[in-house]
């Protein structure tokens, strides 16, 4: 997955917006104003791209044990976020998409019911 495919995939989800809240480098995707994915454009351009994705803590531990390219979230809450390094070819495109979906769904699940209802 390249950066444009990543962006398009995230933007095609319901009520997703993109932002640069930290600096001009870190692209952040939010659903109902809550982050579910972010990536450094500079790191991506350098060939060291990774995506930070929210993850169920138990599942996060399983993924880190199984894949060398999945680490504790860089500059994020270490139990709830993973950094998925995408240039290693260690994980399949399908798994990457599933992890993006998992992050999005986890954030949506944590939204107040009133906001969740706007996504249906």
N, CA, C and O atoms as a GROMACS GRO file, in nm:
protein
  480
    1UNK      N    1   0.086  -0.118   0.000
    1UNK     CA    2   0.000   0.000   0.000
    1UNK      C    3   0.090   0.124   0.000
    1UNK      O    4   0.181   0.134   0.082
    2UNK      N    5   0.064   0.215  -0.090
    2UNK     CA    6   0.139   0.340  -0.088
    2UNK      C    7   0.059   0.446  -0.012
    2UNK      O    8  -0.054   0.421   0.030
    3UNK      N    9   0.118   0.561   0.005
    3UNK     CA   10   0.055   0.665   0.087
    3UNK      C   11  -0.079   0.711   0.029
    3UNK      O   12  -0.173   0.740   0.103
    4UNK      N   13  -0.088   0.717  -0.103
    4UNK     CA   14  -0.213   0.761  -0.167
    4UNK      C   15  -0.323   0.656  -0.148
    4UNK      O   16  -0.438   0.691  -0.125
    5UNK      N   17  -0.287   0.529  -0.158
    5UNK     CA   18  -0.385   0.422  -0.134
    5UNK      C   19  -0.431   0.423   0.012
    5UNK      O   20  -0.549   0.406   0.040
    6UNK      N   21  -0.337   0.444   0.102
    6UNK     CA   22  -0.370   0.454   0.244
    6UNK      C   23  -0.467   0.570   0.267
    6UNK      O   24  -0.569   0.553   0.334
    7UNK      N   25  -0.434   0.686   0.212
    7UNK     CA   26  -0.520   0.803   0.228
    7UNK      C   27  -0.659   0.777   0.172
    7UNK      O   28  -0.759   0.805   0.239
    8UNK      N   29  -0.666   0.725   0.051
    8UNK     CA   30  -0.795   0.700  -0.013
    8UNK      C   31  -0.878   0.599   0.066
    8UNK      O   32  -0.999   0.615   0.081
    9UNK      N   33  -0.812   0.495   0.116
    9UNK     CA   34  -0.885   0.394   0.193
    9UNK      C   35  -0.946   0.457   0.319
    9UNK      O   36  -1.063   0.433   0.350
   10UNK      N   37  -0.868   0.535   0.389
   10UNK     CA   38  -0.919   0.600   0.510
   10UNK      C   39  -1.029   0.700   0.479
   10UNK      O   40  -1.130   0.705   0.549
   11UNK      N   41  -1.009   0.779   0.376
   11UNK     CA   42  -1.106   0.884   0.342
   11UNK      C   43  -1.239   0.829   0.293
   11UNK      O   44  -1.340   0.899   0.297
   12UNK      N   45  -1.241   0.705   0.246
   12UNK     CA   46  -1.365   0.644   0.198
   12UNK      C   47  -1.452   0.589   0.311
   12UNK      O   48  -1.563   0.542   0.287
   13UNK      N   49  -1.402   0.595   0.432
   13UNK     CA   50  -1.482   0.552   0.546
   13UNK      C   51  -1.577   0.665   0.588
   13UNK      O   52  -1.550   0.783   0.563
   14UNK      N   53  -1.687   0.627   0.651
   14UNK     CA   54  -1.789   0.725   0.688
   14UNK      C   55  -1.735   0.828   0.787
   14UNK      O   56  -1.670   0.793   0.886
   15UNK      N   57  -1.764   0.954   0.759
   15UNK     CA   58  -1.733   1.070   0.844
   15UNK      C   59  -1.586   1.082   0.882
   15UNK      O   60  -1.554   1.124   0.993
   16UNK      N   61  -1.498   1.045   0.791
   16UNK     CA   62  -1.355   1.058   0.816
   16UNK      C   63  -1.306   1.191   0.761
   16UNK      O   64  -1.344   1.233   0.652
   17UNK      N   65  -1.222   1.256   0.839
   17UNK     CA   66  -1.157   1.380   0.797
   17UNK      C   67  -1.007   1.364   0.815
   17UNK      O   68  -0.961   1.284   0.897
   18UNK      N   69  -0.932   1.442   0.738
   18UNK     CA   70  -0.786   1.438   0.752
   18UNK      C   71  -0.737   1.571   0.807
   18UNK      O   72  -0.794   1.676   0.779
   19UNK      N   73  -0.630   1.563   0.885
   19UNK     CA   74  -0.579   1.680   0.954
   19UNK      C   75  -0.427   1.673   0.966
   19UNK      O   76  -0.366   1.568   0.947
   20UNK      N   77  -0.368   1.787   0.998
   20UNK     CA   78  -0.227   1.798   1.035
   20UNK      C   79  -0.220   1.873   1.168
   20UNK      O   80  -0.171   1.985   1.172
   21UNK      N   81  -0.270   1.812   1.277
   21UNK     CA   82  -0.282   1.885   1.404
   21UNK      C   83  -0.149   1.908   1.478
   21UNK      O   84  -0.139   1.997   1.561
   22UNK      N   85  -0.047   1.826   1.447
   22UNK     CA   86   0.078   1.834   1.522
   22UNK      C   87   0.183   1.916   1.449
   22UNK      O   88   0.256   1.994   1.511
   23UNK      N   89   0.191   1.898   1.318
   23UNK     CA   90   0.291   1.964   1.235
   23UNK      C   91   0.252   1.944   1.088
   23UNK      O   92   0.144   1.891   1.060
   24UNK      N   93   0.337   1.986   0.996
   24UNK     CA   94   0.307   1.970   0.854
   24UNK      C   95   0.346   1.833   0.800
   24UNK      O   96   0.331   1.807   0.681
   25UNK      N   97   0.394   1.746   0.886
   25UNK     CA   98   0.442   1.614   0.845
   25UNK      C   99   0.346   1.501   0.881
   25UNK      O  100   0.334   1.405   0.806
   26UNK      N  101   0.280   1.511   0.994
   26UNK     CA  102   0.201   1.400   1.047
   26UNK      C  103   0.056   1.410   1.000
   26UNK      O  104  -0.021   1.495   1.046
   27UNK      N  105   0.021   1.321   0.908
   27UNK     CA  106  -0.115   1.314   0.853
   27UNK      C  107  -0.200   1.230   0.947
   27UNK      O  108  -0.167   1.114   0.976
   28UNK      N  109  -0.310   1.288   0.994
   28UNK     CA  110  -0.397   1.222   1.092
   28UNK      C  111  -0.536   1.205   1.032
   28UNK      O  112  -0.592   1.297   0.972
   29UNK      N  113  -0.590   1.086   1.049
   29UNK     CA  114  -0.728   1.059   1.007
   29UNK      C  115  -0.813   1.042   1.131
   29UNK      O  116  -0.777   0.972   1.226
   30UNK      N  117  -0.929   1.110   1.128
   30UNK     CA  118  -1.021   1.107   1.242
   30UNK      C  119  -1.160   1.067   1.195
   30UNK      O  120  -1.201   1.098   1.083
   31UNK      N  121  -1.231   0.999   1.282
   31UNK     CA  122  -1.373   0.973   1.263
   31UNK      C  123  -1.444   1.045   1.377
   31UNK      O  124  -1.414   1.021   1.494
   32UNK      N  125  -1.538   1.132   1.343
   32UNK     CA  126  -1.610   1.211   1.442
   32UNK      C  127  -1.513   1.279   1.538
   32UNK      O  128  -1.536   1.283   1.659
   33UNK      N  129  -1.405   1.332   1.483
   33UNK     CA  130  -1.304   1.408   1.555
   33UNK      C  131  -1.217   1.325   1.651
   33UNK      O  132  -1.154   1.382   1.740
   34UNK      N  133  -1.214   1.192   1.633
   34UNK     CA  134  -1.130   1.103   1.715
   34UNK      C  135  -1.031   1.032   1.622
   34UNK      O  136  -1.070   0.974   1.521
   35UNK      N  137  -0.904   1.036   1.659
   35UNK     CA  138  -0.799   0.975   1.576
   35UNK      C  139  -0.813   0.823   1.569
   35UNK      O  140  -0.841   0.757   1.668
   36UNK      N  141  -0.793   0.771   1.446
   36UNK     CA  142  -0.784   0.626   1.433
   36UNK      C  143  -0.662   0.583   1.351
   36UNK      O  144  -0.625   0.465   1.354
   37UNK      N  145  -0.600   0.676   1.279
   37UNK     CA  146  -0.480   0.642   1.200
   37UNK      C  147  -0.398   0.768   1.178
   37UNK      O  148  -0.451   0.878   1.160
   38UNK      N  149  -0.264   0.750   1.180
   38UNK     CA  150  -0.176   0.861   1.149
   38UNK      C  151  -0.046   0.809   1.092
   38UNK      O  152  -0.004   0.696   1.119
   39UNK      N  153   0.019   0.895   1.013
   39UNK     CA  154   0.145   0.856   0.948
   39UNK      C  155   0.230   0.979   0.922
   39UNK      O  156   0.179   1.088   0.895
   40UNK      N  157   0.360   0.959   0.930
   40UNK     CA  158   0.456   1.064   0.896
   40UNK      C  159   0.482   1.061   0.746
   40UNK      O  160   0.528   0.960   0.693
   41UNK      N  161   0.452   1.170   0.677
   41UNK     CA  162   0.476   1.176   0.533
   41UNK      C  163   0.625   1.170   0.502
   41UNK      O  164   0.666   1.107   0.404
   42UNK      N  165   0.705   1.235   0.584
   42UNK     CA  166   0.850   1.236   0.564
   42UNK      C  167   0.907   1.094   0.574
   42UNK      O  168   0.985   1.052   0.489
   43UNK      N  169   0.868   1.021   0.677
   43UNK     CA  170   0.915   0.883   0.694
   43UNK      C  171   0.872   0.797   0.575
   43UNK      O  172   0.949   0.713   0.527
   44UNK      N  173   0.751   0.820   0.528
   44UNK     CA  174   0.700   0.743   0.415
   44UNK      C  175   0.786   0.771   0.291
   44UNK      O  176   0.826   0.678   0.221
   45UNK      N  177   0.815   0.899   0.265
   45UNK     CA  178   0.897   0.938   0.150
   45UNK      C  179   1.039   0.882   0.159
   45UNK      O  180   1.101   0.853   0.057
   46UNK      N  181   1.090   0.867   0.282
   46UNK     CA  182   1.225   0.813   0.303
   46UNK      C  183   1.230   0.661   0.290
   46UNK      O  184   1.338   0.602   0.294
   47UNK      N  185   1.113   0.597   0.273
   47UNK     CA  186   1.108   0.452   0.262
   47UNK      C  187   1.096   0.380   0.394
   47UNK      O  188   1.106   0.258   0.400
   48UNK      N  189   1.073   0.456   0.502
   48UNK     CA  190   1.057   0.399   0.636
   48UNK      C  191   0.916   0.419   0.689
   48UNK      O  192   0.895   0.437   0.809
   49UNK      N  193   0.819   0.414   0.598
   49UNK     CA  194   0.682   0.446   0.634
   49UNK      C  195   0.620   0.350   0.733
   49UNK      O  196   0.641   0.229   0.728
   50UNK      N  197   0.543   0.408   0.823
   50UNK     CA  198   0.463   0.327   0.916
   50UNK      C  199   0.334   0.401   0.944
   50UNK      O  200   0.324   0.523   0.929
   51UNK      N  201   0.236   0.324   0.985
   51UNK     CA  202   0.104   0.378   1.018
   51UNK      C  203   0.078   0.347   1.165
   51UNK      O  204   0.094   0.233   1.208
   52UNK      N  205   0.040   0.446   1.240
   52UNK     CA  206  -0.003   0.424   1.378
   52UNK      C  207  -0.152   0.396   1.376
   52UNK      O  208  -0.230   0.474   1.321
   53UNK      N  209  -0.189   0.284   1.436
   53UNK     CA  210  -0.330   0.242   1.438
   53UNK      C  211  -0.369   0.201   1.579
   53UNK      O  212  -0.293   0.136   1.650
   54UNK      N  213  -0.488   0.241   1.618
   54UNK     CA  214  -0.542   0.200   1.747
   54UNK      C  215  -0.570   0.050   1.741
   54UNK      O  216  -0.605  -0.003   1.636
   55UNK      N  217  -0.556  -0.017   1.856
   55UNK     CA  218  -0.573  -0.162   1.857
   55UNK      C  219  -0.616  -0.209   1.995
   55UNK      O  220  -0.573  -0.154   2.096
   56UNK      N  221  -0.701  -0.309   1.998
   56UNK     CA  222  -0.737  -0.373   2.123
   56UNK      C  223  -0.607  -0.418   2.192
   56UNK      O  224  -0.524  -0.481   2.126
   57UNK      N  225  -0.588  -0.389   2.320
   57UNK     CA  226  -0.461  -0.420   2.385
   57UNK      C  227  -0.415  -0.565   2.375
   57UNK      O  228  -0.297  -0.592   2.353
   58UNK      N  229  -0.507  -0.660   2.391
   58UNK     CA  230  -0.468  -0.802   2.381
   58UNK      C  231  -0.428  -0.838   2.238
   58UNK      O  232  -0.329  -0.907   2.216
   59UNK      N  233  -0.505  -0.790   2.143
   59UNK     CA  234  -0.474  -0.815   2.002
   59UNK      C  235  -0.342  -0.748   1.964
   59UNK      O  236  -0.263  -0.803   1.887
   60UNK      N  237  -0.317  -0.629   2.018
   60UNK     CA  238  -0.191  -0.558   1.991
   60UNK      C  239  -0.072  -0.643   2.034
   60UNK      O  240   0.027  -0.653   1.961
   61UNK      N  241  -0.081  -0.705   2.151
   61UNK     CA  242   0.027  -0.791   2.199
   61UNK      C  243   0.047  -0.912   2.108
   61UNK      O  244   0.160  -0.951   2.079
   62UNK      N  245  -0.063  -0.972   2.063
   62UNK     CA  246  -0.054  -1.087   1.972
   62UNK      C  247   0.016  -1.047   1.841
   62UNK      O  248   0.103  -1.119   1.792
   63UNK      N  249  -0.024  -0.934   1.787
   63UNK     CA  250   0.034  -0.888   1.660
   63UNK      C  251   0.183  -0.861   1.675
   63UNK      O  252   0.262  -0.897   1.587
   64UNK      N  253   0.222  -0.797   1.784
   64UNK     CA  254   0.364  -0.766   1.806
   64UNK      C  255   0.447  -0.892   1.823
   64UNK      O  256   0.563  -0.896   1.782
   65UNK      N  257   0.388  -0.995   1.883
   65UNK     CA  258   0.459  -1.122   1.901
   65UNK      C  259   0.474  -1.196   1.768
   65UNK      O  260   0.573  -1.266   1.746
   66UNK      N  261   0.376  -1.179   1.680
   66UNK     CA  262   0.377  -1.253   1.553
   66UNK      C  263   0.456  -1.184   1.442
   66UNK      O  264   0.516  -1.250   1.358
   67UNK      N  265   0.455  -1.050   1.441
   67UNK     CA  266   0.514  -0.975   1.330
   67UNK      C  267   0.622  -0.879   1.379
   67UNK      O  268   0.597  -0.798   1.469
   68UNK      N  269   0.740  -0.888   1.322
   68UNK     CA  270   0.849  -0.795   1.356
   68UNK      C  271   0.817  -0.652   1.312
   68UNK      O  272   0.868  -0.557   1.370
   69UNK      N  273   0.733  -0.637   1.210
   69UNK     CA  274   0.703  -0.504   1.156
   69UNK      C  275   0.593  -0.431   1.233
   69UNK      O  276   0.556  -0.320   1.198
   70UNK      N  277   0.542  -0.494   1.338
   70UNK     CA  278   0.440  -0.429   1.422
   70UNK      C  279   0.501  -0.406   1.560
   70UNK      O  280   0.538  -0.500   1.630
   71UNK      N  281   0.511  -0.279   1.596
   71UNK     CA  282   0.576  -0.237   1.721
   71UNK      C  283   0.478  -0.157   1.806
   71UNK      O  284   0.369  -0.122   1.761
   72UNK      N  285   0.520  -0.128   1.929
   72UNK     CA  286   0.442  -0.038   2.013
   72UNK      C  287   0.427   0.095   1.940
   72UNK      O  288   0.518   0.138   1.869
   73UNK      N  289   0.314   0.160   1.958
   73UNK     CA  290   0.286   0.285   1.889
   73UNK      C  291   0.390   0.393   1.916
   73UNK      O  292   0.414   0.430   2.031
   74UNK      N  293   0.451   0.442   1.809
   74UNK     CA  294   0.551   0.548   1.817
   74UNK      C  295   0.484   0.677   1.863
   74UNK      O  296   0.393   0.727   1.796
   75UNK      N  297   0.527   0.731   1.976
   75UNK     CA  298   0.471   0.854   2.036
   75UNK      C  299   0.322   0.840   2.068
   75UNK      O  300   0.249   0.939   2.066
   76UNK      N  301   0.277   0.718   2.098
   76UNK     CA  302   0.137   0.695   2.128
   76UNK      C  303   0.127   0.611   2.256
   76UNK      O  304   0.229   0.565   2.308
   77UNK      N  305   0.007   0.593   2.306
   77UNK     CA  306  -0.017   0.506   2.422
   77UNK      C  307   0.023   0.364   2.381
   77UNK      O  308  -0.037   0.306   2.290
   78UNK      N  309   0.123   0.309   2.447
   78UNK     CA  310   0.186   0.183   2.404
   78UNK      C  311   0.094   0.062   2.410
   78UNK      O  312   0.113  -0.032   2.334
   79UNK      N  313  -0.005   0.062   2.497
   79UNK     CA  314  -0.095  -0.053   2.507
   79UNK      C  315  -0.204  -0.049   2.400
   79UNK      O  316  -0.252  -0.154   2.357
   80UNK      N  317  -0.243   0.070   2.357
   80UNK     CA  318  -0.359   0.083   2.270
   80UNK      C  319  -0.326   0.120   2.125
   80UNK      O  320  -0.416   0.128   2.041
   81UNK      N  321  -0.199   0.142   2.095
   81UNK     CA  322  -0.162   0.182   1.959
   81UNK      C  323  -0.044   0.098   1.911
   81UNK      O  324   0.048   0.069   1.987
   82UNK      N  325  -0.049   0.061   1.784
   82UNK     CA  326   0.062  -0.008   1.718
   82UNK      C  327   0.116   0.079   1.606
   82UNK      O  328   0.042   0.155   1.543
   83UNK      N  329   0.245   0.068   1.582
   83UNK     CA  330   0.307   0.123   1.461
   83UNK      C  331   0.329   0.006   1.367
   83UNK      O  332   0.400  -0.090   1.400
   84UNK      N  333   0.269   0.014   1.249
   84UNK     CA  334   0.278  -0.092   1.150
   84UNK      C  335   0.370  -0.043   1.039
   84UNK      O  336   0.334   0.047   0.963
   85UNK      N  337   0.489  -0.102   1.029
   85UNK     CA  338   0.587  -0.063   0.927
   85UNK      C  339   0.552  -0.134   0.798
   85UNK      O  340   0.552  -0.257   0.790
   86UNK      N  341   0.521  -0.056   0.696
   86UNK     CA  342   0.459  -0.110   0.576
   86UNK      C  343   0.556  -0.151   0.466
   86UNK      O  344   0.516  -0.217   0.371
   87UNK      N  345   0.682  -0.114   0.476
   87UNK     CA  346   0.776  -0.143   0.368
   87UNK      C  347   0.851  -0.274   0.385
   87UNK      O  348   0.948  -0.300   0.313
   88UNK      N  349   0.809  -0.357   0.478
   88UNK     CA  350   0.881  -0.481   0.503
   88UNK      C  351   0.824  -0.599   0.424
   88UNK      O  352   0.890  -0.702   0.414
   89UNK      N  353   0.706  -0.586   0.370
   89UNK     CA  354   0.636  -0.695   0.299
   89UNK      C  355   0.609  -0.813   0.391
   89UNK      O  356   0.582  -0.924   0.343
   90UNK      N  357   0.616  -0.792   0.521
   90UNK     CA  358   0.592  -0.900   0.616
   90UNK      C  359   0.443  -0.929   0.633
   90UNK      O  360   0.403  -1.043   0.653
   91UNK      N  361   0.361  -0.824   0.623
   91UNK     CA  362   0.217  -0.847   0.636
   91UNK      C  363   0.151  -0.826   0.501
   91UNK      O  364   0.199  -0.749   0.418
   92UNK      N  365   0.042  -0.894   0.481
   92UNK     CA  366  -0.030  -0.886   0.354
   92UNK      C  367  -0.109  -0.756   0.345
   92UNK      O  368  -0.143  -0.696   0.447
   93UNK      N  369  -0.139  -0.713   0.222
   93UNK     CA  370  -0.226  -0.596   0.207
   93UNK      C  371  -0.361  -0.615   0.276
   93UNK      O  372  -0.416  -0.521   0.332
   94UNK      N  373  -0.413  -0.738   0.271
   94UNK     CA  374  -0.542  -0.765   0.336
   94UNK      C  375  -0.533  -0.745   0.487
   94UNK      O  376  -0.623  -0.686   0.547
   95UNK      N  377  -0.425  -0.793   0.550
   95UNK     CA  378  -0.409  -0.773   0.694
   95UNK      C  379  -0.397  -0.625   0.726
   95UNK      O  380  -0.453  -0.579   0.825
   96UNK      N  381  -0.324  -0.550   0.645
   96UNK     CA  382  -0.311  -0.406   0.669
   96UNK      C  383  -0.447  -0.338   0.664
   96UNK      O  384  -0.479  -0.255   0.750
   97UNK      N  385  -0.527  -0.373   0.566
   97UNK     CA  386  -0.663  -0.317   0.555
   97UNK      C  387  -0.746  -0.359   0.677
   97UNK      O  388  -0.820  -0.278   0.732
   98UNK      N  389  -0.732  -0.484   0.718
   98UNK     CA  390  -0.806  -0.532   0.836
   98UNK      C  391  -0.765  -0.454   0.962
   98UNK      O  392  -0.850  -0.425   1.047
   99UNK      N  393  -0.637  -0.420   0.973
   99UNK     CA  394  -0.590  -0.344   1.090
   99UNK      C  395  -0.641  -0.200   1.087
   99UNK      O  396  -0.673  -0.144   1.192
  100UNK      N  397  -0.649  -0.141   0.970
  100UNK     CA  398  -0.708  -0.007   0.957
  100UNK      C  399  -0.855  -0.013   0.997
  100UNK      O  400  -0.904   0.072   1.072
  101UNK      N  401  -0.926  -0.114   0.946
  101UNK     CA  402  -1.068  -0.131   0.980
  101UNK      C  403  -1.086  -0.152   1.130
  101UNK      O  404  -1.176  -0.095   1.191
  102UNK      N  405  -0.999  -0.234   1.190
  102UNK     CA  406  -1.006  -0.260   1.334
  102UNK      C  407  -0.990  -0.130   1.413
  102UNK      O  408  -1.063  -0.106   1.509
  103UNK      N  409  -0.896  -0.048   1.372
  103UNK     CA  410  -0.872   0.079   1.441
  103UNK      C  411  -0.995   0.169   1.430
  103UNK      O  412  -1.042   0.225   1.529
  104UNK      N  413  -1.046   0.182   1.308
  104UNK     CA  414  -1.165   0.265   1.284
  104UNK      C  415  -1.282   0.213   1.370
  104UNK      O  416  -1.348   0.291   1.439
  105UNK      N  417  -1.306   0.082   1.364
  105UNK     CA  418  -1.419   0.023   1.438
  105UNK      C  419  -1.403   0.041   1.589
  105UNK      O  420  -1.501   0.064   1.659
  106UNK      N  421  -1.281   0.030   1.638
  106UNK     CA  422  -1.255   0.048   1.781
  106UNK      C  423  -1.288   0.190   1.825
  106UNK      O  424  -1.348   0.211   1.930
  107UNK      N  425  -1.249   0.287   1.744
  107UNK     CA  426  -1.278   0.427   1.776
  107UNK      C  427  -1.429   0.452   1.768
  107UNK      O  428  -1.485   0.518   1.856
  108UNK      N  429  -1.493   0.400   1.665
  108UNK     CA  430  -1.638   0.418   1.651
  108UNK      C  431  -1.711   0.356   1.771
  108UNK      O  432  -1.805   0.415   1.824
  109UNK      N  433  -1.667   0.239   1.813
  109UNK     CA  434  -1.728   0.170   1.927
  109UNK      C  435  -1.721   0.255   2.054
  109UNK      O  436  -1.810   0.248   2.139
  110UNK      N  437  -1.616   0.334   2.067
  110UNK     CA  438  -1.598   0.418   2.185
  110UNK      C  439  -1.670   0.552   2.179
  110UNK      O  440  -1.668   0.627   2.277
  111UNK      N  441  -1.732   0.582   2.067
  111UNK     CA  442  -1.804   0.709   2.054
  111UNK      C  443  -1.937   0.704   2.129
  111UNK      O  444  -1.994   0.596   2.147
  112UNK      N  445  -1.986   0.819   2.172
  112UNK     CA  446  -2.120   0.822   2.232
  112UNK      C  447  -2.222   0.772   2.129
  112UNK      O  448  -2.205   0.790   2.009
  113UNK      N  449  -2.329   0.710   2.178
  113UNK     CA  450  -2.430   0.650   2.091
  113UNK      C  451  -2.483   0.750   1.988
  113UNK      O  452  -2.507   0.714   1.872
  114UNK      N  453  -2.501   0.872   2.030
  114UNK     CA  454  -2.555   0.975   1.940
  114UNK      C  455  -2.465   0.993   1.817
  114UNK      O  456  -2.513   1.006   1.705
  115UNK      N  457  -2.333   0.994   1.839
  115UNK     CA  458  -2.239   1.006   1.727
  115UNK      C  459  -2.232   0.877   1.646
  115UNK      O  460  -2.224   0.882   1.523
  116UNK      N  461  -2.234   0.762   1.714
  116UNK     CA  462  -2.233   0.633   1.642
  116UNK      C  463  -2.351   0.624   1.548
  116UNK      O  464  -2.337   0.575   1.436
  117UNK      N  465  -2.465   0.671   1.592
  117UNK     CA  466  -2.587   0.665   1.510
  117UNK      C  467  -2.575   0.747   1.383
  117UNK      O  468  -2.643   0.718   1.285
  118UNK      N  469  -2.490   0.850   1.382
  118UNK     CA  470  -2.475   0.932   1.261
  118UNK      C  471  -2.395   0.858   1.154
  118UNK      O  472  -2.393   0.901   1.038
  119UNK      N  473  -2.329   0.749   1.191
  119UNK     CA  474  -2.248   0.673   1.096
  119UNK      C  475  -2.330   0.567   1.021
  119UNK      O  476  -2.281   0.508   0.925
  120UNK      N  477  -2.454   0.542   1.065
  120UNK     CA  478  -2.537   0.440   1.001
  120UNK      C  479  -2.616   0.496   0.886
  120UNK      O  480  -2.691   0.422   0.822
   0.00000   0.00000   0.00000
